[in-house]
Amino acid sequence: MTDKILTYAKRPSIYEESSGPFWDDEHISKGMLDAHLNETLDAATRPIEVVQKTVGWISSIVPVSLNKALCDLGCGPGIYTSLFDQLGYQCTGIDFSKRSIEYAKNQAMKNQQTITYHYQNYLMISYQEKFDVMMLIYCDYGVLSHQNRLTLLQKIFQALKPGGKFIFDVFTPNQYVEKKESSSWYASHGSDFWSMYPHICLENHFIYPNEIRCDQYIVMDTVNNIKVYRVWDQAFTAKTIKEELETIGFSNIELYSDLQGTPYHNASKTIGVVATK
């Protein structure tokens, strides 16, 4: 057991994967769904007032009269898709958490909404000129490795109709300006986010070149399970995010400080992106 802990505790190579599922873990997905549904918590999904402003702004720049087909990648329990459906969009939601997708499907049925939901890794989509708008919200883009980002961009480019728009956000280096490399640990005597059993959690924050960071959690519980979870993020500048999009062929790339239409400024912690095929 000690050897396994020491192996996990080493500084991981860039974008080294977790030892098991994160988004679709049977226990962790419960906590993730709870976080999504907490309308005041700024985690998993942003607070509901921010969500509503985001939906309002997006619907103003891609009006439903001209952009009917909308796809939300990483849709979680369908909070955005539900609101867009109410505005008349034909919505598709894709997420790799079975628990969240089942919740979204049940809510759509309960509310008599005709939203299509897929339990799927969005890196595996294969649409051809199907959508007017595709979204990836709450900086999920940066959790992917460089190669996976390019793969996803190519798939999104193919899935968009000519003139279609990809709308997403990323963190900038300003998000992490005060966060240094660190190590800590805690003991939980009952269930918490990481495990349903009493456990010890070793936490590390690693910093790599080119604004890449990793939060690592080694979880050791009382039934002798040892798991390591790695949450990666790539921060972007206006220059680097534009260059990555242009590599695939996106044009007319508009940048904002968020997905509410706030004009972009250099002190922003996020960049909201609207890229046209």
C-alpha positions as CSV (number, residue, x, y, z in Angstrom):
1,M,0.0,0.0,0.0
2,T,2.8,2.4,0.9
3,D,4.5,1.8,-2.5
4,K,1.2,2.7,-4.3
5,I,0.9,5.9,-2.3
6,L,4.4,6.9,-3.0
7,T,3.9,6.2,-6.7
8,Y,0.8,8.4,-6.8
9,A,2.5,11.1,-4.7
10,K,5.2,11.7,-7.3
11,R,4.8,14.8,-9.5
12,P,2.7,13.6,-12.4
13,S,3.6,14.1,-16.0
14,I,1.5,16.7,-17.8
15,Y,-2.1,15.6,-18.2
16,E,-1.4,12.2,-16.6
17,E,-4.8,10.7,-16.0
18,S,-6.5,9.8,-12.7
19,S,-6.5,6.2,-11.5
20,G,-10.2,5.9,-12.2
21,P,-13.3,7.8,-13.3
22,F,-14.0,11.2,-11.9
23,W,-17.1,12.7,-13.5
24,D,-18.8,9.3,-13.6
25,D,-17.6,7.8,-10.3
26,E,-20.5,6.3,-8.4
27,H,-19.9,8.3,-5.2
28,I,-18.3,11.5,-6.5
29,S,-21.0,12.0,-9.1
30,K,-23.5,12.4,-6.3
31,G,-21.6,15.3,-4.9
32,M,-21.1,16.8,-8.4
33,L,-24.9,16.7,-9.0
34,D,-25.6,18.3,-5.6
35,A,-23.1,21.1,-6.6
36,H,-24.8,21.6,-10.0
37,L,-28.2,21.9,-8.4
38,N,-27.1,24.3,-5.6
39,E,-28.3,27.6,-7.1
40,T,-26.1,29.8,-4.8
41,L,-22.8,27.8,-5.1
42,D,-20.2,28.8,-7.6
43,A,-19.1,25.3,-8.4
44,A,-19.9,22.8,-11.1
45,T,-22.6,25.2,-12.4
46,R,-22.4,29.0,-11.7
47,P,-25.0,30.6,-9.4
48,I,-28.4,30.8,-11.1
49,E,-28.4,34.5,-11.6
50,V,-25.2,34.2,-13.6
51,V,-26.7,31.3,-15.5
52,Q,-29.7,33.4,-16.4
53,K,-27.6,36.3,-17.5
54,T,-25.5,34.0,-19.6
55,V,-28.5,32.5,-21.3
56,G,-29.9,36.0,-21.9
57,W,-26.7,37.2,-23.5
58,I,-26.1,34.1,-25.7
59,S,-29.7,34.2,-26.9
60,S,-29.2,37.9,-27.9
61,I,-26.1,37.2,-30.0
62,V,-27.5,34.0,-31.6
63,P,-31.3,34.6,-31.7
64,V,-33.5,31.6,-31.9
65,S,-35.1,32.9,-35.0
66,L,-31.8,32.3,-36.9
67,N,-30.1,29.7,-34.8
68,K,-32.5,27.0,-33.8
69,A,-30.3,23.9,-33.2
70,L,-28.1,24.2,-30.0
71,C,-25.8,21.7,-28.4
72,D,-24.4,22.0,-24.8
73,L,-21.3,20.0,-24.3
74,G,-20.7,19.0,-20.6
75,C,-24.4,19.9,-20.0
76,G,-24.5,18.3,-16.5
77,P,-28.1,18.1,-15.2
78,G,-29.4,20.3,-18.0
79,I,-29.7,23.6,-16.3
80,Y,-28.7,25.7,-19.4
81,T,-30.5,23.4,-21.9
82,S,-33.7,23.7,-19.9
83,L,-33.6,27.5,-20.1
84,F,-32.7,27.5,-23.8
85,D,-35.6,25.1,-24.5
86,Q,-38.0,27.5,-22.9
87,L,-36.8,30.2,-25.4
88,G,-37.6,27.9,-28.3
89,Y,-34.2,26.4,-29.1
90,Q,-34.0,22.7,-30.2
91,C,-31.5,21.5,-27.6
92,T,-29.1,18.6,-27.3
93,G,-27.1,18.0,-24.1
94,I,-24.0,15.7,-23.9
95,D,-22.3,14.7,-20.6
96,F,-20.1,11.9,-19.3
97,S,-21.9,11.7,-16.0
98,K,-24.6,9.1,-16.2
99,R,-26.1,10.4,-12.9
100,S,-26.4,14.0,-14.3
101,I,-27.8,12.8,-17.6
102,E,-30.4,10.7,-16.0
103,Y,-31.5,13.6,-13.8
104,A,-31.6,15.9,-16.9
105,K,-33.8,13.3,-18.8
106,N,-36.2,13.0,-15.9
107,Q,-36.5,16.7,-15.5
108,A,-37.2,17.2,-19.2
109,M,-39.9,14.5,-19.1
110,K,-41.4,16.0,-15.9
111,N,-41.5,19.5,-17.6
112,Q,-42.6,18.1,-21.0
113,Q,-39.5,19.4,-22.7
114,T,-38.3,17.9,-25.9
115,I,-34.6,18.0,-25.2
116,T,-32.2,15.3,-26.4
117,Y,-29.7,14.1,-23.9
118,H,-26.8,11.7,-24.5
119,Y,-24.6,10.0,-21.9
120,Q,-21.3,10.3,-23.9
121,N,-17.8,11.5,-23.8
122,Y,-18.0,14.7,-26.0
123,L,-14.6,13.8,-27.5
124,M,-16.4,11.0,-29.3
125,I,-19.1,13.0,-31.0
126,S,-19.4,12.6,-34.8
127,Y,-22.0,15.1,-36.0
128,Q,-21.8,16.7,-39.5
129,E,-23.2,20.3,-39.9
130,K,-26.0,19.7,-37.4
131,F,-25.9,22.6,-35.0
132,D,-26.1,26.4,-35.3
133,V,-24.6,26.9,-31.8
134,M,-22.4,24.7,-29.6
135,M,-21.4,25.6,-26.0
136,L,-18.9,24.4,-23.5
137,I,-19.4,26.5,-20.3
138,Y,-17.5,26.9,-17.0
139,C,-14.0,26.6,-18.4
140,D,-14.1,22.9,-19.1
141,Y,-12.0,23.4,-22.3
142,G,-8.8,23.9,-20.2
143,V,-9.1,20.5,-18.4
144,L,-8.3,18.8,-21.7
145,S,-4.8,18.1,-23.0
146,H,-3.6,20.0,-26.0
147,Q,-4.2,17.1,-28.3
148,N,-7.6,16.4,-26.9
149,R,-8.5,20.1,-27.3
150,L,-7.6,20.0,-31.0
151,T,-9.6,16.8,-31.4
152,L,-12.6,18.4,-29.8
153,L,-12.3,21.6,-31.8
154,Q,-12.1,19.6,-35.1
155,K,-15.3,17.7,-34.1
156,I,-17.1,20.9,-33.1
157,F,-16.0,22.5,-36.4
158,Q,-17.5,19.6,-38.3
159,A,-20.7,19.5,-36.2
160,L,-21.4,23.2,-36.8
161,K,-23.4,24.4,-39.8
162,P,-21.5,27.0,-42.0
163,G,-21.6,30.3,-40.0
164,G,-22.3,28.4,-36.8
165,K,-20.8,29.6,-33.5
166,F,-18.8,27.8,-30.8
167,I,-19.3,29.7,-27.5
168,F,-17.1,28.8,-24.4
169,D,-15.0,30.2,-21.7
170,V,-11.5,29.6,-20.3
171,F,-9.5,30.8,-17.3
172,T,-6.7,33.3,-17.7
173,P,-3.4,33.4,-15.7
174,N,-5.1,36.0,-13.5
175,Q,-7.2,33.2,-12.0
176,Y,-4.1,31.7,-10.4
177,V,-1.9,34.7,-9.8
178,E,-1.9,34.1,-6.0
179,K,-1.9,30.3,-6.0
180,K,1.4,28.6,-5.4
181,E,2.5,25.0,-5.4
182,S,1.4,23.4,-2.2
183,S,0.8,20.2,-0.3
184,S,-1.7,19.4,2.5
185,W,-3.8,16.6,3.9
186,Y,-6.9,16.0,6.0
187,A,-8.7,13.1,7.7
188,S,-12.4,12.5,7.2
189,H,-14.1,10.4,9.8
190,G,-17.2,9.9,7.6
191,S,-18.4,10.4,4.1
192,D,-17.5,13.5,2.1
193,F,-17.1,14.5,-1.5
194,W,-14.2,12.0,-2.3
195,S,-15.4,8.9,-0.5
196,M,-18.4,7.3,1.3
197,Y,-16.0,5.8,3.8
198,P,-13.7,7.4,6.4
199,H,-10.5,8.3,4.7
200,I,-7.4,10.4,4.5
201,C,-6.9,12.7,1.5
202,L,-3.5,14.0,0.4
203,E,-3.8,17.2,-1.7
204,N,-1.2,18.7,-4.0
205,H,-1.2,21.7,-6.3
206,F,1.4,21.5,-9.1
207,I,2.4,24.2,-11.6
208,Y,3.9,23.5,-15.0
209,P,5.2,25.6,-17.8
210,N,2.8,27.3,-20.3
211,E,0.2,28.1,-17.6
212,I,-0.7,24.4,-16.9
213,R,-1.8,23.4,-13.4
214,C,-2.9,20.3,-11.6
215,D,-4.9,19.7,-8.4
216,Q,-4.1,16.2,-7.3
217,Y,-6.1,14.2,-4.6
218,I,-4.9,10.9,-3.2
219,V,-7.7,9.3,-1.3
220,M,-7.1,6.3,1.0
221,D,-10.2,4.9,2.7
222,T,-10.8,2.3,5.5
223,V,-11.6,-0.5,3.0
224,N,-8.1,-0.3,1.5
225,N,-9.1,1.6,-1.6
226,I,-6.4,4.0,-2.8
227,K,-7.3,6.3,-5.7
228,V,-5.7,9.4,-7.2
229,Y,-7.7,12.1,-8.9
230,R,-6.1,14.7,-11.1
231,V,-7.9,17.9,-12.2
232,W,-5.9,19.7,-14.8
233,D,-6.3,23.2,-16.2
234,Q,-4.7,25.2,-19.0
235,A,-5.0,29.0,-18.6
236,F,-5.0,31.1,-21.8
237,T,-4.3,34.6,-22.9
238,A,-6.2,36.3,-25.7
239,K,-3.4,35.5,-28.1
240,T,-3.0,31.8,-27.2
241,I,-6.8,31.0,-27.4
242,K,-7.1,32.8,-30.7
243,E,-4.1,30.9,-32.1
244,E,-5.6,27.5,-31.1
245,L,-9.0,28.2,-32.7
246,E,-7.4,29.6,-35.9
247,T,-5.4,26.3,-36.2
248,I,-8.7,24.5,-36.9
249,G,-10.2,27.1,-39.1
250,F,-12.4,29.2,-36.9
251,S,-12.7,32.9,-37.9
252,N,-14.3,36.1,-36.5
253,I,-13.2,35.2,-33.0
254,E,-14.8,37.6,-30.5
255,L,-13.4,37.8,-26.9
256,Y,-15.2,39.0,-23.8
257,S,-14.4,38.9,-20.1
258,D,-17.2,36.4,-19.4
259,L,-20.2,34.9,-21.1
260,Q,-22.4,37.8,-20.2
261,G,-20.9,40.1,-22.8
262,T,-18.6,42.1,-20.5
263,P,-16.0,43.8,-22.7
264,Y,-12.6,42.0,-22.5
265,H,-9.9,43.6,-20.3
266,N,-6.4,42.4,-19.4
267,A,-7.3,41.9,-15.7
268,S,-10.1,39.5,-16.3
269,K,-9.9,36.0,-14.7
270,T,-11.8,34.5,-17.6
271,I,-12.2,34.9,-21.3
272,G,-15.6,34.4,-23.0
273,V,-15.1,33.3,-26.6
274,V,-17.5,33.4,-29.6
275,A,-15.9,31.7,-32.6
276,T,-17.5,31.4,-36.0
277,K,-17.1,28.6,-38.5
